[in-house]
């Protein structure tokens, strides 16, 4: 299943987790590497992907966050 530009999910690859298209590189791995301080170029080189793949992973994560909404449960703050 195509999830966005350069991002896909297949039940036969990484248990269906979102990955860079035609690879086994999980979006979470790319984001974690960026969060640890690596540059886009470093991440691309580390995983053998293109810088545009790294940017696609960030766009995908951004889209997920944009769609997210929090709902409080009675008596609890979100």
MMTF fields as JSON, N, C-alpha, C and O atoms, coordinates in Angstrom:
{
  "mmtfVersion": "1.0.0",
  "mmtfProducer": "UNKNOWN",
  "numBonds": 311,
  "numAtoms": 312,
  "numGroups": 78,
  "numChains": 1,
  "numModels": 1,
  "chainsPerModel": [1],
  "groupsPerChain": [78],
  "chainIdList": ["A"],
  "bondAtomList": [4, 2, 8, 6, 12, 10, 16, 14, 20, 18, 24, 22, 28, 26, 32, 30, 36, 34, 40, 38, 44, 42, 48, 46, 52, 50, 56, 54, 60, 58, 64, 62, 68, 66, 72, 70, 76, 74, 80, 78, 84, 82, 88, 86, 92, 90, 96, 94, 100, 98, 104, 102, 108, 106, 112, 110, 116, 114, 120, 118, 124, 122, 128, 126, 132, 130, 136, 134, 140, 138, 144, 142, 148, 146, 152, 150, 156, 154, 160, 158, 164, 162, 168, 166, 172, 170, 176, 174, 180, 178, 184, 182, 188, 186, 192, 190, 196, 194, 200, 198, 204, 202, 208, 206, 212, 210, 216, 214, 220, 218, 224, 222, 228, 226, 232, 230, 236, 234, 240, 238, 244, 242, 248, 246, 252, 250, 256, 254, 260, 258, 264, 262, 268, 266, 272, 270, 276, 274, 280, 278, 284, 282, 288, 286, 292, 290, 296, 294, 300, 298, 304, 302, 308, 306],
  "bondOrderList": [1, 1, 1, 1, 1, 1, 1, 1, 1, 1, 1, 1, 1, 1, 1, 1, 1, 1, 1, 1, 1, 1, 1, 1, 1, 1, 1, 1, 1, 1, 1, 1, 1, 1, 1, 1, 1, 1, 1, 1, 1, 1, 1, 1, 1, 1, 1, 1, 1, 1, 1, 1, 1, 1, 1, 1, 1, 1, 1, 1, 1, 1, 1, 1, 1, 1, 1, 1, 1, 1, 1, 1, 1, 1, 1, 1, 1],
  "groupList": [{"groupName": "UNK", "atomNameList": ["N", "CA", "C", "O"], "elementList": ["N", "C", "C", "O"], "formalChargeList": [0, 0, 0, 0], "bondAtomList": [1, 0, 2, 1, 3, 2], "bondOrderList": [1, 1, 2], "singleLetterCode": "X", "chemCompType": "L-PEPTIDE LINKING"}],
  "groupTypeList": [0, 0, 0, 0, 0, 0, 0, 0, 0, 0, 0, 0, 0, 0, 0, 0, 0, 0, 0, 0, 0, 0, 0, 0, 0, 0, 0, 0, 0, 0, 0, 0, 0, 0, 0, 0, 0, 0, 0, 0, 0, 0, 0, 0, 0, 0, 0, 0, 0, 0, 0, 0, 0, 0, 0, 0, 0, 0, 0, 0, 0, 0, 0, 0, 0, 0, 0, 0, 0, 0, 0, 0, 0, 0, 0, 0, 0, 0],
  "groupIdList": [1, 2, 3, 4, 5, 6, 7, 8, 9, 10, 11, 12, 13, 14, 15, 16, 17, 18, 19, 20, 21, 22, 23, 24, 25, 26, 27, 28, 29, 30, 31, 32, 33, 34, 35, 36, 37, 38, 39, 40, 41, 42, 43, 44, 45, 46, 47, 48, 49, 50, 51, 52, 53, 54, 55, 56, 57, 58, 59, 60, 61, 62, 63, 64, 65, 66, 67, 68, 69, 70, 71, 72, 73, 74, 75, 76, 77, 78],
  "secStructList": [7, 3, 3, 3, 6, 6, 3, 3, 7, 7, 6, 6, 1, 4, 4, 4, 7, 7, 3, 3, 6, 6, 1, 7, 7, 5, 2, 2, 2, 2, 2, 2, 2, 2, 2, 6, 6, 7, 7, 2, 2, 2, 2, 2, 2, 2, 2, 6, 7, 7, 2, 2, 2, 2, 2, 2, 2, 2, 2, 2, 2, 2, 2, 2, 2, 2, 2, 7, 7, 7, 7, 7, 7, 6, 6, 7, 7, 7],
  "xCoordList": [0.849, 0.0, 0.89, 1.808, 0.612, 1.343, 0.79, -0.417, 1.663, 1.232, 1.54, 1.02, 2.35, 2.755, 3.883, 4.282, 4.384, 5.498, 6.688, 7.25, 7.065, 8.232, 8.044, 8.997, 6.858, 6.604, 5.554, 4.558, 5.787, 4.834, 4.756, 5.585, 3.745, 3.561, 3.101, 2.124, 3.809, 3.442, 3.511, 4.471, 2.511, 2.5, 3.711, 4.114, 4.291, 5.442, 6.784, 7.826, 6.761, 8.0, 7.905, 7.016, 8.819, 8.897, 7.543, 7.174, 6.82, 5.537, 4.528, 3.684, 4.621, 3.667, 3.963, 3.179, 5.081, 5.453, 5.777, 6.234, 5.551, 5.889, 7.401, 8.209, 7.752, 9.158, 9.369, 8.414, 10.627, 10.983, 10.688, 11.059, 10.025, 9.592, 10.726, 11.844, 10.403, 11.327, 12.556, 13.593, 12.437, 13.519, 12.907, 11.693, 13.762, 13.316, 13.667, 13.693, 13.932, 14.301, 13.022, 12.254, 12.808, 11.589, 11.648, 12.7, 10.493, 10.377, 10.852, 11.519, 10.519, 10.934, 12.45, 12.986, 13.142, 14.61, 15.178, 16.117, 14.607, 15.046, 14.804, 15.695, 13.602, 13.281, 14.146, 14.587, 14.388, 15.24, 16.659, 17.279, 17.165, 18.516, 18.583, 19.55, 17.557, 17.507, 17.416, 18.085, 16.589, 16.41, 17.699, 17.919, 18.543, 19.802, 20.881, 21.978, 20.56, 21.497, 22.145, 22.902, 21.865, 22.445, 21.792, 20.623, 22.527, 21.972, 21.222, 21.347, 20.439, 19.741, 20.739, 20.487, 21.858, 22.883, 23.469, 23.687, 23.728, 24.252, 23.288, 23.697, 22.005, 20.995, 20.888, 20.835, 20.856, 20.781, 21.967, 21.795, 23.138, 24.346, 24.31, 24.652, 23.902, 23.851, 22.93, 23.257, 21.796, 20.803, 20.802, 20.028, 21.655, 21.709, 20.465, 20.007, 19.921, 18.734, 19.076, 20.191, 18.127, 18.327, 17.905, 17.071, 18.478, 18.076, 16.574, 15.906, 16.046, 14.611, 13.78, 12.65, 14.324, 13.64, 13.562, 12.542, 14.635, 14.664, 13.599, 12.855, 13.534, 12.54, 11.128, 10.213, 10.938, 9.617, 9.192, 8.015, 10.131, 9.818, 9.365, 8.427, 10.03, 9.651, 8.271, 7.444, 8.025, 6.699, 5.609, 4.542, 5.877, 4.909, 4.593, 3.427, 5.62, 5.412, 4.637, 3.762, 4.952, 4.247, 2.765, 1.909, 2.469, 1.074, 0.321, -0.845, 0.975, 0.335, 0.026, -1.059, 0.966, 0.777, -0.308, -1.108, -0.337, -1.36, -2.767, -3.692, -2.931, -4.248, -4.641, -5.81, -3.687, -3.936, -4.752, -4.559, -5.653, -6.384, -6.487, -6.624, -6.421, -6.481, -7.868, -8.467, -8.356, -9.662, -9.486, -8.895, -9.995, -9.855, -10.918, -12.017, -10.564, -11.494, -12.061, -11.339, -13.324, -13.98, -13.102, -12.72, -12.795, -12.011, -10.505, -9.757, -10.038, -8.597, -8.245, -8.973, -7.135, -6.653, -5.949, -5.376, -5.973, -5.296, -3.806, -3.082],
  "yCoordList": [-1.177, 0.0, 1.234, 1.356, 2.12, 3.386, 4.336, 4.573, 4.874, 5.752, 7.208, 8.084, 7.478, 8.842, 8.765, 7.68, 9.901, 9.939, 9.184, 9.594, 8.084, 7.275, 6.433, 5.797, 6.411, 5.632, 4.576, 4.863, 3.339, 2.269, 1.346, 1.407, 0.498, -0.497, -1.787, -1.8, -2.874, -4.2, -5.158, -5.13, -5.995, -6.92, -7.847, -8.346, -8.083, -8.974, -8.281, -8.936, -6.97, -6.212, -5.518, -4.695, -5.85, -5.205, -5.195, -4.203, -6.295, -6.458, -5.365, -5.014, -4.831, -3.818, -2.401, -1.489, -2.205, -0.846, -0.004, -0.545, 1.308, 2.174, 2.163, 2.325, 1.97, 1.919, 2.818, 3.228, 3.113, 3.807, 2.837, 1.665, 3.33, 2.5, 1.632, 2.099, 0.356, -0.63, -0.901, -1.33, -0.647, -0.956, -1.589, -1.766, -1.924, -2.383, -1.329, -1.632, -0.113, 0.971, 1.584, 2.216, 1.388, 1.882, 3.392, 3.957, 4.024, 5.464, 5.788, 6.801, 4.948, 5.208, 5.226, 5.988, 4.401, 4.393, 5.699, 6.259, 6.172, 7.439, 8.578, 9.395, 8.637, 9.717, 9.652, 10.685, 8.464, 8.31, 8.786, 9.405, 8.495, 8.943, 10.461, 11.072, 11.07, 12.535, 13.119, 14.102, 12.509, 12.998, 12.887, 13.66, 11.93, 11.766, 12.735, 12.771, 13.53, 14.563, 14.361, 15.219, 13.247, 13.052, 13.991, 14.346, 14.386, 15.228, 14.35, 13.125, 14.991, 14.249, 13.438, 12.277, 14.052, 13.368, 12.184, 11.124, 12.362, 11.268, 10.085, 8.935, 10.382, 9.329, 8.611, 7.383, 9.372, 8.778, 7.847, 6.734, 8.291, 7.486, 6.24, 5.144, 6.41, 5.308, 4.177, 3.002, 4.527, 3.522, 3.212, 2.369, 3.881, 3.614, 4.073, 3.422, 5.214, 5.794, 7.2, 7.68, 7.843, 9.199, 10.229, 9.938, 11.419, 12.499, 12.758, 13.052, 12.648, 12.857, 11.8, 12.078, 10.592, 9.565, 9.994, 9.794, 10.578, 11.074, 12.164, 12.165, 13.067, 14.144, 13.594, 14.119, 12.543, 11.917, 11.311, 11.368, 10.733, 10.166, 11.264, 11.072, 12.406, 13.538, 14.062, 14.357, 14.176, 14.621, 13.658, 14.088, 12.363, 11.356, 11.517, 11.509, 11.659, 11.837, 13.117, 13.134, 14.179, 15.448, 15.292, 15.813, 14.575, 14.351, 13.58, 13.867, 12.613, 11.863, 12.763, 12.687, 13.602, 14.507, 15.529, 15.874, 16.012, 16.986, 16.416, 17.139, 15.124, 14.488, 14.076, 13.794, 14.038, 13.557, 14.566, 15.777, 14.047, 14.911, 14.201, 12.98, 14.97, 14.43, 14.673, 15.727, 13.704, 13.809, 13.511, 12.496, 14.389, 14.141, 13.158, 13.098, 12.405, 11.491, 12.236, 12.988, 12.047, 12.786, 12.782, 11.73, 13.965, 14.106, 14.08, 14.231, 13.894, 13.845, 14.885, 15.07, 15.549, 16.503, 15.734, 14.676, 16.231, 15.548, 15.553, 15.021],
  "zCoordList": [0.0, 0.0, 0.0, 0.811, -0.896, -0.995, 0.073, 0.127, 0.914, 2.006, 1.742, 2.434, 0.786, 0.467, -0.536, -0.959, -0.908, -1.837, -1.248, -0.233, -1.888, -1.516, -0.251, 0.198, 0.327, 1.535, 1.21, 0.546, 1.687, 1.451, 2.662, 3.57, 2.649, 3.699, 3.049, 2.3, 3.336, 2.846, 4.024, 4.794, 4.165, 5.3, 5.288, 6.338, 4.123, 4.002, 4.283, 4.302, 4.499, 4.736, 6.088, 6.308, 6.989, 8.311, 9.03, 9.658, 8.931, 9.627, 9.29, 10.114, 8.078, 7.646, 8.1, 7.837, 8.778, 9.2, 7.97, 6.964, 8.028, 6.898, 6.636, 7.549, 5.371, 4.956, 3.743, 3.082, 3.464, 2.236, 1.094, 1.152, 0.069, -1.054, -1.606, -1.819, -1.829, -2.399, -1.53, -2.034, -0.216, 0.72, 1.968, 2.059, 2.92, 4.228, 5.295, 6.488, 4.861, 5.774, 6.331, 5.607, 7.629, 8.265, 8.487, 8.787, 8.333, 8.57, 9.984, 10.192, 10.949, 12.332, 12.472, 13.276, 11.704, 11.758, 11.221, 11.788, 10.135, 9.544, 10.527, 10.763, 11.101, 12.037, 13.29, 13.795, 13.785, 14.963, 14.709, 15.573, 13.526, 13.179, 13.09, 13.546, 12.504, 12.454, 13.857, 14.175, 14.689, 16.062, 16.875, 17.807, 16.521, 17.255, 16.788, 17.346, 15.747, 15.332, 13.977, 13.523, 13.322, 11.998, 10.99, 11.139, 9.982, 8.921, 7.924, 7.944, 7.048, 6.001, 5.17, 4.845, 4.834, 4.033, 4.776, 4.19, 6.073, 6.891, 6.903, 6.741, 7.097, 7.162, 5.815, 5.764, 4.745, 3.412, 3.169, 2.671, 3.513, 3.33, 4.225, 3.781, 5.462, 6.43, 5.959, 6.124, 5.382, 4.985, 3.492, 3.038, 2.727, 1.291, 0.549, -0.39, 0.992, 0.362, -0.13, 0.073, -0.765, -1.27, -0.215, 0.643, -0.283, 0.615, 0.484, 1.475, -0.735, -0.938, -0.205, 0.197, -0.026, 0.762, 2.224, 2.884, 2.719, 4.101, 4.269, 5.25, 3.329, 3.386, 3.284, 3.918, 2.497, 2.375, 3.71, 4.068, 4.444, 5.765, 6.724, 7.497, 6.67, 7.529, 7.133, 7.996, 5.831, 5.368, 5.829, 6.266, 5.732, 6.153, 7.646, 8.04, 8.46, 9.901, 10.185, 11.051, 9.467, 9.637, 9.313, 10.027, 8.238, 7.859, 8.938, 9.206, 9.553, 10.639, 11.827, 12.403, 12.188, 13.323, 13.016, 13.887, 11.785, 11.382, 11.541, 11.909, 11.265, 11.331, 12.745, 13.005, 13.647, 15.004, 15.801, 15.689, 16.596, 17.519, 18.865, 18.929, 19.914, 21.257, 21.833, 21.624, 22.545, 23.179, 24.651, 25.019, 25.491, 26.92, 27.368, 26.818, 28.364, 29.011, 30.203, 30.857, 30.498, 31.598, 32.837, 33.349, 33.299, 34.524, 34.315, 35.281, 33.083, 32.82, 31.763, 30.788, 31.968, 30.983, 29.862, 30.123, 28.625, 27.519, 27.696, 26.855]
}
